[in-house]
Amino acid sequence: MLNALTRSRVRKRSGDRCEYCHLPQNDSPLAALHVEHIIRRMHGGTDGLDNLAMACVDCNLHKGPNLTGIDPETNAVTDLFHPRRHKWDEHFEWSGIYLVGKTAIGRTTVRVLNMSSEDQLTLRSS
């Protein structure tokens, strides 16, 4: 169980937004953002700050324990975006309300985390 200080540090570092889709907490009125393990404990992840990220409910539930996915462009097994190791702007860009993957990691993450779901698009268009 993570303590309140750790949760607070992760929330502050993220700017109070999902580190995957960038949904701000204020745009998610029905559910608080989660502190999630980037690499789940079942895969050897720790409770250290370098393995924790803020995630909206949609991104967190879709990511689950996944570390990889299939790039929709190349069909290659590809790592998912890692908020501590990768730079968001290198892998993602906005096309209106759609989040688009610019790289294999970005495309795969958008696909696995279902970042352009109807729910996500509705939140972004409000």
C-alpha positions as CSV (number, residue, x, y, z in Angstrom):
1,M,0.0,0.0,0.0
2,L,1.4,3.4,-1.0
3,N,1.5,6.1,1.7
4,A,-0.1,9.5,1.3
5,L,3.3,11.3,0.9
6,T,4.2,9.0,-2.1
7,R,0.8,9.5,-3.7
8,S,1.1,13.3,-3.2
9,R,4.6,13.3,-4.8
10,V,3.4,11.4,-7.9
11,R,0.3,13.6,-8.3
12,K,2.4,16.8,-8.0
13,R,5.1,15.5,-10.5
14,S,2.3,14.7,-13.0
15,G,0.8,18.1,-12.8
16,D,-2.4,16.4,-11.7
17,R,-3.0,14.8,-15.0
18,C,-2.8,11.3,-16.6
19,E,0.8,10.7,-17.7
20,Y,-0.5,8.6,-20.6
21,C,-3.3,10.5,-22.3
22,H,-2.8,13.8,-20.4
23,L,-6.4,14.0,-19.1
24,P,-6.4,16.6,-16.3
25,Q,-8.0,15.6,-13.0
26,N,-10.4,18.5,-13.4
27,D,-11.7,16.9,-16.7
28,S,-12.4,13.6,-14.9
29,P,-15.1,14.6,-12.4
30,L,-16.5,11.2,-11.8
31,A,-13.2,9.4,-11.0
32,A,-10.0,10.3,-9.3
33,L,-6.7,9.7,-11.2
34,H,-4.9,6.5,-9.9
35,V,-1.3,6.1,-8.9
36,E,-0.3,3.1,-11.0
37,H,2.7,0.9,-11.2
38,I,4.3,1.3,-14.6
39,I,5.8,-2.1,-14.2
40,R,3.5,-4.1,-12.0
41,R,4.8,-5.9,-9.0
42,M,4.0,-9.2,-10.6
43,H,6.7,-8.4,-13.2
44,G,9.2,-7.2,-10.6
45,G,8.1,-3.6,-10.4
46,T,8.6,-1.7,-7.1
47,D,6.8,1.0,-5.2
48,G,9.6,3.5,-5.9
49,L,8.8,6.9,-7.4
50,D,10.5,5.9,-10.6
51,N,8.0,3.1,-11.2
52,L,4.8,5.1,-10.3
53,A,2.7,7.3,-12.6
54,M,-0.7,9.0,-12.5
55,A,-3.2,7.4,-14.8
56,C,-6.9,8.1,-15.5
57,V,-9.3,5.2,-15.0
58,D,-9.5,4.4,-18.7
59,C,-5.7,4.3,-19.3
60,N,-5.1,2.3,-16.1
61,L,-7.7,-0.3,-16.7
62,H,-6.7,-0.8,-20.3
63,K,-3.0,-0.9,-19.5
64,G,-3.4,-3.5,-16.8
65,P,-0.2,-5.5,-16.4
66,N,0.8,-5.1,-20.0
67,L,4.3,-4.0,-20.8
68,T,4.0,-4.4,-24.6
69,G,1.5,-4.6,-27.4
70,I,1.3,-5.0,-31.2
71,D,2.2,-1.9,-33.3
72,P,-0.8,-1.5,-35.6
73,E,1.4,-0.3,-38.4
74,T,4.1,-3.0,-38.4
75,N,2.5,-5.8,-36.4
76,A,5.7,-6.0,-34.3
77,V,5.7,-6.5,-30.5
78,T,6.5,-3.1,-29.1
79,D,7.1,-1.7,-25.6
80,L,4.4,0.6,-24.2
81,F,5.1,4.2,-23.3
82,H,7.0,4.4,-20.0
83,P,6.5,7.9,-18.4
84,R,9.8,7.8,-16.6
85,R,11.9,6.7,-19.5
86,H,10.2,8.2,-22.6
87,K,9.4,11.8,-23.5
88,W,5.7,12.2,-24.2
89,D,6.1,14.7,-27.1
90,E,8.4,12.3,-28.9
91,H,5.8,9.6,-29.0
92,F,2.4,11.4,-29.2
93,E,0.7,14.3,-30.8
94,W,-2.7,15.8,-30.9
95,S,-4.9,15.8,-34.0
96,G,-7.9,17.8,-32.7
97,I,-9.3,15.7,-29.9
98,Y,-7.5,12.6,-31.1
99,L,-4.3,11.4,-29.6
100,V,-2.0,10.0,-32.3
101,G,1.0,7.8,-31.9
102,K,4.1,9.3,-33.8
103,T,6.3,6.2,-33.1
104,A,5.9,2.5,-32.7
105,I,5.7,3.0,-28.9
106,G,3.1,5.8,-29.3
107,R,1.0,3.8,-31.8
108,T,1.1,0.7,-29.6
109,T,0.2,2.6,-26.5
110,V,-2.7,4.4,-28.1
111,R,-4.0,1.1,-29.2
112,V,-3.5,-0.9,-26.0
113,L,-4.7,1.9,-23.7
114,N,-7.6,2.6,-26.1
115,M,-6.8,6.3,-26.0
116,S,-9.3,7.4,-28.6
117,S,-12.3,5.6,-27.1
118,E,-15.7,7.3,-27.2
119,D,-15.4,8.0,-23.5
120,Q,-12.0,9.7,-24.0
121,L,-13.1,11.7,-27.0
122,T,-16.2,12.9,-25.1
123,L,-14.1,14.1,-22.2
124,R,-11.7,15.9,-24.5
125,S,-14.5,17.6,-26.4
126,S,-16.1,19.1,-23.4
